[in-house]
C-alpha cells in the first residue's frame, strides 16, 4: 500500500480546481445550479475520490481506478464546454478551467502509463 500521508500533485490540482469551481457554481442561475452545476460538482468529487483511491491502492489494482478517473476528467471537459456554451461561465473562465482539467487529464494519463510499465 502507498503511504497515506503522500498526496500526489494531481490530487492537489484537482482539489484546488474543485474549490475554484465551488464558488463559480454558486453564481449559476438556480435552474442551472441544480442541473449542470450539480453534475460538475459530482464529477469533480468523484475524480478526487478516484485519484485518492488509486493513490492508496496496490499496484495491480490501480490502473482500472485511474481509467475511471480519466473518464471523469473527460466528462468534466464536456461539462465545462457546455457551461460556456450556455453562458454560465465567461470565455476567460472557460479557458482557465479547460487548461486546468487538461493538465489534470495529462497527469492521470502519465500515471496510467507509469503503472503499466511497472
C-alpha positions as CSV (number, residue, x, y, z in Angstrom):
1,X,0.0,0.0,0.0
2,X,1.0,3.6,-0.6
3,X,2.0,6.0,2.1
4,X,-1.3,7.6,3.2
5,X,0.5,10.9,4.0
6,X,1.7,11.3,0.4
7,X,-0.5,13.4,-1.7
8,X,0.1,13.4,-5.4
9,X,0.3,16.7,-7.3
10,X,-2.6,15.6,-9.5
11,X,-4.8,15.4,-6.3
12,X,-3.7,18.8,-5.1
13,X,-4.5,20.3,-8.5
14,X,-7.9,18.6,-8.6
15,X,-8.7,19.8,-5.1
16,X,-7.8,23.4,-6.0
17,X,-10.0,23.2,-9.1
18,X,-12.9,22.0,-7.1
19,X,-12.5,24.8,-4.6
20,X,-12.5,27.3,-7.5
21,X,-15.5,25.8,-9.2
22,X,-17.5,25.5,-6.0
23,X,-17.6,29.3,-5.8
24,X,-18.3,29.6,-9.5
25,X,-21.2,27.2,-9.4
26,X,-22.9,29.3,-6.6
27,X,-23.2,32.0,-9.2
28,X,-25.0,29.9,-11.7
29,X,-28.8,30.6,-12.1
30,X,-30.8,28.4,-9.8
31,X,-32.1,26.2,-12.6
32,X,-28.6,25.5,-13.9
33,X,-27.0,25.3,-10.4
34,X,-29.1,22.2,-9.7
35,X,-28.6,20.5,-13.0
36,X,-25.2,21.1,-14.8
37,X,-23.7,22.7,-11.7
38,X,-24.5,19.7,-9.6
39,X,-23.2,17.4,-12.3
40,X,-19.9,19.2,-12.5
41,X,-19.6,19.1,-8.7
42,X,-20.4,15.4,-8.5
43,X,-17.9,14.5,-11.3
44,X,-15.1,16.5,-9.7
45,X,-15.7,15.0,-6.3
46,X,-15.7,11.5,-7.9
47,X,-12.5,12.5,-9.7
48,X,-10.9,13.4,-6.3
49,X,-12.2,10.1,-4.9
50,X,-10.8,8.0,-7.7
51,X,-7.4,9.7,-7.5
52,X,-7.3,9.2,-3.8
53,X,-8.3,5.5,-4.2
54,X,-5.6,5.0,-6.9
55,X,-3.0,6.5,-4.6
56,X,-3.6,4.0,-1.8
57,X,-4.4,1.0,-4.0
58,X,-1.9,-1.8,-4.6
59,X,-0.2,-1.5,-8.0
60,X,-2.0,-4.3,-9.6
61,X,-5.4,-2.8,-8.9
62,X,-4.5,0.8,-9.6
63,X,-5.0,1.0,-13.4
64,X,-8.8,0.4,-13.5
65,X,-9.3,3.2,-10.9
66,X,-7.1,5.5,-12.9
67,X,-9.2,4.8,-16.1
68,X,-12.3,5.8,-14.1
69,X,-10.6,9.0,-13.0
70,X,-9.6,9.7,-16.7
71,X,-13.3,9.2,-17.7
72,X,-14.4,11.6,-15.0
73,X,-11.9,14.1,-16.3
74,X,-13.2,13.8,-19.8
75,X,-16.8,14.3,-18.6
76,X,-15.7,17.5,-16.8
77,X,-14.2,18.8,-20.0
78,X,-17.5,18.4,-21.8
79,X,-19.5,19.9,-18.9
80,X,-17.1,23.0,-18.8
81,X,-17.7,23.4,-22.6
82,X,-21.5,23.1,-22.1
83,X,-21.3,25.7,-19.3
84,X,-19.5,28.1,-21.6
85,X,-21.9,27.5,-24.4
86,X,-24.9,28.2,-22.1
87,X,-23.2,31.4,-21.0
88,X,-22.8,30.2,-17.4
89,X,-19.1,30.9,-17.4
90,X,-17.1,33.6,-19.2
91,X,-14.6,32.9,-22.0
92,X,-11.7,33.7,-19.6
93,X,-13.1,31.2,-17.0
94,X,-13.6,28.5,-19.7
95,X,-10.1,28.9,-20.9
96,X,-8.7,28.7,-17.4
97,X,-10.9,25.7,-16.4
98,X,-10.2,23.8,-19.6
99,X,-6.4,24.4,-19.2
100,X,-6.5,23.1,-15.6
101,X,-8.7,20.0,-16.4
102,X,-6.5,19.2,-19.4
103,X,-3.4,19.3,-17.2
104,X,-5.0,17.0,-14.7
105,X,-6.0,14.6,-17.5
106,X,-2.4,14.6,-18.8
107,X,-1.1,13.8,-15.3
108,X,-3.6,10.9,-15.0
109,X,-2.6,9.6,-18.4
110,X,1.0,9.7,-17.4
111,X,0.2,7.9,-14.2
112,X,-1.6,5.2,-16.2
113,X,1.5,4.8,-18.5
114,X,3.8,4.6,-15.4
115,X,1.5,2.0,-13.8
116,X,1.6,-0.2,-17.0
117,X,5.4,-0.1,-17.2
118,X,5.9,-1.2,-13.6
